[in-house]
Amino acid sequence: GLKTENLKIGIWSGDVVLDNLELKPRALEHLDLPFTVKEGLLGRLTLKIPWNNLKNEPVIVTIDRVMVLAGPREWTDWDDDEVRDQLYHDKMNKLRTYEGAKKAANQQGPGMGTAFAQRFATK
């Protein structure tokens, strides 16, 4: 769980700072990396949230001091074809999301689609 002594929040300023967060061994499993995480620590996680201008300014996430103890993954768990298929599906999902955003922006008015889709694609 989250320990309150590791948490510093300036809600109205948009600053959130978390210190000494444990990285769960299963946290990176969904990435299907060729190694497993035994244990890990994030020294500091900082969020800067521009509450007054969320539409135009980015939320900035800064991670300082990442320490990971990793070990080899069993090769029987690694499947090149499965990884290739997952990468293909991820790319197709991103393409569908981009096309949907572009279509929605085009319906809002002429000239809006390209700029909106370009901003969406760069975020």
Helices and strands as residue ranges (DSSP letters): G 4-6, E 7-10, E 15-23, G 29-31, E 35-48, G 51-53, E 60-72, G 75-77, H 80-108, H 112-122
